[in-house]
Each structure stands twice: as C-alpha cells, then as structure tokens.
Amino acid sequence: MAPSLKTVVNGIELENPFLLGSGPPGTNAKVIAKSFDLGWGGVVCKTISLDSSKVINTAPRYGKLKSREDEKVVLGFENIELISDRPFDTWVAELRQLKKDYPKKVLIASIMEEYRREAWQEIVRRTQETGVDALELNLSCPHGMPERKMGQAMGEDPSICQEVCGWVREVAKIPVWAKMTPNVGDPTASAKAAVKAGADGISAINTILCVIGVDLRTLRPMPTVEGHSVPGGYSGAAVRPIALRHVMEIARALPGVPISGMGGIETGFDAAQFFLLGSHTVQVCTGAMLQGYEIISKMKEELLKVMADHKMEAVKELVGKSLPYFTTHADLVERQRAAKAAKVGTARDNETWKGEIKKETDSLSTN
Ligand SMILES: Cc1cc2nc3c(=O)[nH]c(=O)nc-3n(C[C@H](O)[C@H](O)[C@H](O)COP(=O)(O)O)c2cc1C
C-alpha cells in the first residue's frame, strides 16, 4: 500500500502531521485559512491571553544570523516578539468561524495567562467553547512575558508547571499539550510534571534565549530598539540539533506520550528525524515565515519519500524508531572495542585509537 500521512493523536484526526507552530504564521483567521487551503494538517494559533492591552510590541523585533557564504541563507532567527496583541474577543470569534469553515482541519489554541487559577480556568473555558480541537499551554516564551511571571517563568519550574497544568485539567474538556522551554538543564523535569498533572501531550521546543549579535558600526546589541536590546528567542535551522535532543530526551522519559516536535524544521527530511526521535506531529514556524506557507507541499512529498524508502505505510511506524540507539558513552566504547575485536581478531592498541582521533580532528579543521 502507498504510504499515508493521515494520523491520529489524542483522538484528533489529522490529514497530515504538519502543523504551523504558534507565531506569525497563525496570527489571524485570514492567514490560518490560507494555510489550511495550502494543505497544512493543522495550525497552532499565535498565543492569546485574556487582556491584550498589556501586550505591547516594539520595532524592530527580529534579527537574523546569515550564512557567510550566501547572505540569502538564514541560519538562525531571533525574535523579541510578545504573544498576540489582538483582543481576546476577536480571537474567540475567529477561532469559532475557522472551525465552522474548516471542520476537518485541526485548530489548536495556544493560550497563556498570569499565575492565577481563575485566569487560567477562564481562558480555558472561553477558548474551548469555540470548538478548537486542543489547547497548547505556552509555558515557555523566554522573553518579555517572564517579566510578568508568565511563559518560561512558569515552565522552567516543574512545580509551577504541574500546578498550572492541574488548574487547566480541572476545566479542560479537550486535549491539552504543554509547550516546553529549552532554556533549562533537564528538559524532562517540567515535561514529567505537566503529564503528571494531566497534560495529554508535550510540545517542544519553544525558542532558545540568545543575543543575535552586536552592530559593529553603532556598538549596540541587536535587535536595537532606541539604542537598546534584550535577549530574545532563537529559532530556525540552527536550533534543530538542540530541538532534536530535547524531543529525544522527553520521548525517552515519557514513553507513549504524544510529542509535537519543532525547532528548525524546513523540509520533510528534517521532520522525519523528529518523528524518528519520538514526535507524533511536527510544527513549523520560522521555516514558513522565511520561505512561505507553500513549503508544505514539498515537505509532505519528502516525508512520503522517506516512508516509501523504508517501506512504511503510516507515520506511526517512524515514531521513536531511532530512540533505542541512544546509549551511554561507556557503552559506545565497549561496542566499538567488541566490534573491532570481532573484525581483526584483536583489540586495538592505544596508538591506533590516537591515530584515528587525530585523522578525524584534522579533517574537521580543513573542512
Ligand atoms: C517571530 C516568532 C514568534 C513566536 N511567537 C510564539 C508564540 O506566540 N507562542 C509560542 O508558543 N511560540 C512562539 N514562537 C515559537 C515557535 O512556535 C517555535 O516554538 C520556535 O520558533 C521553534 O520552531 P521554528 O524553528 O520552526 O520556528 C514564536 C517564534 C517566532 C520566530
């Protein structure tokens, strides 16, 4: 049978596992409708809160790390953008209309509130009434919002994370995904706490705190707002290896819990790696911002190609397939010793080891 991208997560049917991640690509109903028309399986809307008047953005709010070889290639992207500054009531009306117009597409509301039970429970109640398929709790925005004790300020502390997910669970009637910050030592602690409190899935990763650079003409850090700056969130291709590692660690710590993986996904081949390390769906934010929503067609073809190459019919056959091959360093050493011994009949001596390591180091410096 030909491979199919149809997939079911937390009982939600998706025509394909590609979602637009929370951010500019899902900033209003018009662009969300456009992305549905172009073939995205679902969209996580830009994060919303009850009182948008407290959300004040600056300009500029983006910065790019460009390739030295080709200035058109963006390796990494910084933003100091806050959550949505559009009124909550506008969002509620738009989410309701989108679900009416696109009943088969998956619409997930990203929500964030202050550290108060009533606020979280109110936003959950009012958002789920629109008919959205699931909620994603933004416990991970690393800039701006933590100054109000929101976003990462909650998600980096497993006990607060557990408390907030518990409040949400008390009133949520639809699946709840908790979105994790990578700006922590142990990526599994808050994820475990969220699931313990009743989260149905984990989204990872939000952006990585960074400073994109300093303008050598003005000597001011970027992005520069009235001569000043703040650290922002890093995303795009450069963060992919870090995101893969976070997804892998969370998948190993929470077997069976659906993960929505993201961070630097630009192709179906990138996405395939997230599935192999335990994601059940993937999200794309910066890739769609830089290259357009149209990338979805190619991404789907590429993922189908990986599946066909490995004679797989369903996405779930990819999920977690590469996880068993992570081990400890000591085990790698032992495996290599045993493999070499089996090949040549003797264990290798130290000189051979040193020679091989030197060859590898030399080739790195000449590349
Ligand atoms: C400009 C911009 C705005 C974002 N806004 C949000 C947001 O409102 N809520 C949220 O949960 N994540 C937000 N994100 C984070 C993304 O959803 C995603 O977690 C992160 O960028 C990594 O994925 P990517 O490399 O595909 O962008 C934003 C990212 C960018 C680049």
The ligand as an SDF file (V2000), in Angstrom:
LIG
                    3D

 31 33  0  0  0  0  0  0  0  0999 V2000
    8.5340   35.5330   15.4860 C   0  0  0  0  0  0  0  0  0  0  0  0
    8.1650   34.3800   16.3590 C   0  0  0  0  0  0  0  0  0  0  0  0
    7.0780   34.4710   17.2270 C   0  0  0  0  0  0  0  0  0  0  0  0
    6.7150   33.3970   18.0450 C   0  0  0  0  0  0  0  0  0  0  0  0
    5.6320   33.5100   18.8540 N   0  0  0  0  0  0  0  0  0  0  0  0
    5.2510   32.4310   19.6160 C   0  0  0  0  0  0  0  0  0  0  0  0
    4.0720   32.4880   20.3900 C   0  0  0  0  0  0  0  0  0  0  0  0
    3.3130   33.4570   20.3830 O   0  0  0  0  0  0  0  0  0  0  0  0
    3.7730   31.4070   21.1520 N   0  0  0  0  0  0  0  0  0  0  0  0
    4.5590   30.2800   21.1800 C   0  0  0  0  0  0  0  0  0  0  0  0
    4.2280   29.3140   21.8750 O   0  0  0  0  0  0  0  0  0  0  0  0
    5.6650   30.2080   20.4230 N   0  0  0  0  0  0  0  0  0  0  0  0
    6.0270   31.2490   19.6450 C   0  0  0  0  0  0  0  0  0  0  0  0
    7.1450   31.1500   18.8620 N   0  0  0  0  0  0  0  0  0  0  0  0
    7.9790   29.9330   18.9340 C   0  0  0  0  0  0  0  0  0  0  0  0
    7.6600   28.9350   17.8300 C   0  0  0  0  0  0  0  0  0  0  0  0
    6.3190   28.4900   17.9120 O   0  0  0  0  0  0  0  0  0  0  0  0
    8.5990   27.7140   17.9010 C   0  0  0  0  0  0  0  0  0  0  0  0
    8.4390   27.0940   19.1550 O   0  0  0  0  0  0  0  0  0  0  0  0
   10.0770   28.0650   17.7490 C   0  0  0  0  0  0  0  0  0  0  0  0
   10.2520   29.1800   16.9110 O   0  0  0  0  0  0  0  0  0  0  0  0
   10.9000   26.8940   17.1590 C   0  0  0  0  0  0  0  0  0  0  0  0
   10.3940   26.4500   15.9260 O   0  0  0  0  0  0  0  0  0  0  0  0
   10.8800   27.0440   14.4900 P   0  0  0  0  0  0  0  0  0  0  0  0
   12.3680   26.9050   14.4270 O   0  0  0  0  0  0  0  0  0  0  0  0
   10.1470   26.2120   13.4580 O   0  0  0  0  0  0  0  0  0  0  0  0
   10.4540   28.4640   14.4470 O   0  0  0  0  0  0  0  0  0  0  0  0
    7.4970   32.2100   18.0110 C   0  0  0  0  0  0  0  0  0  0  0  0
    8.5860   32.1190   17.1350 C   0  0  0  0  0  0  0  0  0  0  0  0
    8.9180   33.1710   16.3120 C   0  0  0  0  0  0  0  0  0  0  0  0
   10.0900   33.0290   15.3700 C   0  0  0  0  0  0  0  0  0  0  0  0
  1  2  1  0
  2  3  1  0
  2 30  2  0
  3  4  2  0
  4  5  1  0
  4 28  1  0
  5  6  2  0
  6  7  1  0
  6 13  1  0
  7  8  2  0
  7  9  1  0
  9 10  1  0
 10 11  2  0
 10 12  1  0
 12 13  2  0
 13 14  1  0
 14 15  1  0
 14 28  1  0
 15 16  1  0
 16 17  1  0
 16 18  1  0
 18 19  1  0
 18 20  1  0
 20 21  1  0
 20 22  1  0
 22 23  1  0
 23 24  1  0
 24 25  2  0
 24 26  1  0
 24 27  1  0
 28 29  2  0
 29 30  1  0
 30 31  1  0
M  END
$$$$
